[in-house]
Amino acid sequence: MDAQTQLELEAAAFRRMRQHLMQDRKDVQNIDMMNLTGFCRNCLSRWYQEAANSHGIEMSKEEGREAFYGMSMDDWKANHQTEATADQNAQFSKTHKD
């Protein structure tokens, strides 16, 4: 496979994952993703921002989130994010010791 085809396939897979997380599975909370996988939508938006910055495109954290989420973080939280439970917070504290 040539490099351009690989790049296009990786980009298509990323777009499909984003669609899945942002449209098909809005019910899955970021804290659950963090507890199970070690990354969440916010991580993906940060990686997007970092990639833009590494290509000379100035993008803030909030701009990266809006580009990934398709809306402001405040709008996402208001429409789709629930308050973390005590169990979710305990699991997060156990698995993410900084």
Backbone hydrogen bonds, N-H to C=O, Kabsch-Sander energy under -0.5 kcal/mol:
donor,donor_aa,acceptor,acceptor_aa,energy
6,Q,2,D,-2.2
7,L,3,A,-2.5
8,E,4,Q,-2.4
9,L,5,T,-2.5
10,E,6,Q,-2.6
11,A,7,L,-2.4
12,A,8,E,-2.2
13,A,9,L,-2.4
14,F,10,E,-2.3
15,R,11,A,-2.5
16,R,12,A,-2.2
17,M,13,A,-2.3
18,R,14,F,-2.7
19,Q,15,R,-2.4
20,H,16,R,-2.5
21,L,17,M,-2.5
22,M,18,R,-2.6
23,Q,19,Q,-2.7
24,D,19,Q,-1.5
25,R,20,H,-2.2
28,V,25,R,-1.4
29,Q,27,D,-0.5
33,M,29,Q,-1.9
34,M,30,N,-2.8
35,N,31,I,-2.5
36,L,32,D,-2.0
37,T,33,M,-3.5
38,G,33,M,-0.9
38,G,34,M,-1.2
39,F,33,M,-0.7
44,L,40,C,-2.2
45,S,41,R,-2.6
46,R,42,N,-2.2
47,W,43,C,-2.7
48,Y,44,L,-2.1
49,Q,45,S,-2.3
50,E,46,R,-3.0
51,A,47,W,-2.2
52,A,48,Y,-2.3
53,N,49,Q,-2.9
54,S,50,E,-2.4
55,H,51,A,-0.9
55,H,52,A,-1.0
56,G,53,N,-1.8
57,I,52,A,-2.7
58,E,56,G,-0.7
64,G,60,S,-2.5
65,R,61,K,-2.2
66,E,62,E,-2.5
67,A,63,E,-2.3
68,F,64,G,-2.1
69,Y,65,R,-3.6
70,G,66,E,-2.1
76,W,72,S,-2.3
77,K,73,M,-2.8
78,A,74,D,-2.4
79,N,75,D,-2.0
80,H,76,W,-3.0
81,Q,76,W,-0.9
81,Q,77,K,-1.0
89,N,85,T,-2.5
90,A,86,A,-2.4
91,Q,87,D,-2.4
92,F,88,Q,-2.4
93,S,89,N,-2.5
94,K,90,A,-2.0
95,T,91,Q,-2.3
96,H,92,F,-2.0
98,D,96,H,-0.8
